[in-house]
Every structure is written in C-alpha cells, then in structure tokens.
C-alpha cells in the first residue's frame, strides 16, 4: 500500500473540490450532536491528517463525525491489460464508497499546548 506524502499546512487548509452533498452531511451531523457547535464544514471540520498537518492534535475521547462519500479509484492492472489486448482505451476511473472520519475545531488542541498540559 502506497503512503501519501505529508501535507503542508497550506495544503491542509485548501481543497481541490468542494462537495455540496458532503458539506450538507457535515452540517447535519454537527447540528445533530449532543452539544452542537458553530463549526463550518471545510473551514473548521477536517480529517485527522489535515489537523495534524496544521499543528493540532485530537483531544482524548473525542468521537469522529462519520460521513459517507465517494472516492475515485484507478483501474486495476488486469483491467488495463484486458483493454490493451482488445485495442481499447484505458478504462475510466470509477468511484467507490468511503467513510470519512472528521473532527471539528471544538475537538482539537494545538500540539504545543498539548505537550505543556501533559
């Protein structure tokens, strides 16, 4: 399994594509929480790797917000070989379901502050 290179803080705050459906799902999940907050999707709600890249850590005991989303996948080697033998173009990327685990700003602390408190 390939590991992705670490994100820079600027990359962690920017998004190549913004999904309206994901934004609405996050907003609904935030409103349905026991202790609702004023966090905004794509501004205050990120995945664990994005928070880590920005210099934050998740507070112990915090529960993630889970949303269903779709991620693109590349064609397998077998599909590429089959298309090549048949003289066809490479198959188009497909989407597969994925569960994203997100944390809002209310659930994180800065890493420097976390070390001082310990």
C-alpha positions in Angstrom: 0.0 0.0 0.0 1.4 3.4 -1.0 1.6 6.1 1.6 0.7 9.6 0.6 3.3 12.3 1.3 2.7 14.5 4.3 0.6 17.6 3.7 1.9 21.1 4.3 -0.3 23.4 6.5 -1.4 25.3 3.4 -2.4 22.2 1.6 -4.3 21.0 4.6 -6.5 24.2 4.5 -7.2 24.1 0.8 -9.4 21.7 -1.2 -9.3 20.8 -4.9 -13.0 20.1 -5.0 -15.8 21.0 -2.6 -18.8 18.7 -2.4 -22.1 20.3 -1.6 -23.5 16.9 -0.5 -20.6 16.4 1.9 -21.0 19.9 3.2 -24.7 19.4 3.9 -24.0 16.0 5.6 -21.3 17.5 7.9 -23.6 20.4 8.8 -26.4 18.0 9.6 -24.1 15.8 11.7 -22.9 18.9 13.6 -26.4 20.0 14.3 -27.5 16.5 15.5 -24.7 16.3 18.1 -25.4 16.3 21.8 -23.5 19.5 22.2 -24.0 21.4 18.9 -21.3 23.9 17.9 -20.9 26.7 15.3 -18.1 25.0 13.3 -18.4 25.2 9.5 -17.6 22.4 7.0 -14.4 23.0 5.0 -13.4 25.7 7.5 -13.5 24.1 10.9 -14.0 20.4 10.2 -11.1 18.3 8.9 -9.8 14.7 8.9 -7.1 13.7 11.4 -4.2 14.0 8.8 -5.3 17.6 7.9 -5.5 18.6 11.6 -2.0 17.1 12.2 -0.6 19.0 9.2 -1.9 22.2 10.7 -0.3 21.5 14.1 -3.2 20.3 16.0 -4.0 17.0 17.8 -7.4 15.5 18.6 -8.4 15.6 22.3 -8.5 12.2 24.0 -12.0 10.6 24.0 -13.3 12.7 21.0 -15.7 10.9 18.7 -15.4 11.5 15.0 -18.2 12.7 12.7 -18.7 9.9 10.1 -19.9 10.8 6.6 -20.3 8.6 3.6 -18.5 9.9 0.4 -17.2 8.6 -2.9 -13.5 8.4 -3.8 -12.0 7.8 -7.3 -10.1 4.6 -7.9 -7.7 3.7 -10.7 -8.2 0.7 -13.0 -6.5 -2.5 -11.9 -3.6 -3.9 -13.8 -5.8 -6.7 -15.1 -8.3 -4.2 -16.5 -5.5 -2.3 -18.2 -4.1 -5.4 -19.7 -7.5 -6.5 -21.0 -8.2 -3.1 -22.5 -4.7 -3.1 -24.2 -5.2 -6.6 -25.7 -8.6 -5.5 -27.0 -7.1 -2.4 -28.5 -9.4 -0.1 -26.4 -8.6 3.0 -24.4 -7.8 2.6 -20.7 -10.9 2.3 -18.6 -12.2 5.5 -16.9 -11.6 5.9 -13.2 -14.5 4.7 -11.1 -15.9 5.8 -7.8 -16.1 3.7 -4.7 -17.8 4.3 -1.3 -15.8 5.5 1.6 -16.5 6.6 5.2 -14.7 9.8 6.1 -13.9 10.4 9.8 -13.9 14.1 10.6 -13.2 16.2 13.7 -14.3 19.8 14.3 -12.3 22.7 15.8 -14.0 22.1 19.2 -12.3 18.7 19.4 -8.7 19.7 18.8 -5.9 21.4 20.7 -2.6 22.9 19.4 0.3 20.4 19.7 2.5 22.8 21.7 -0.3 23.3 24.3 -0.9 19.6 24.5 2.7 18.9 25.5 2.7 21.6 28.2 -0.6 20.3 29.7 0.9 16.7 29.9 
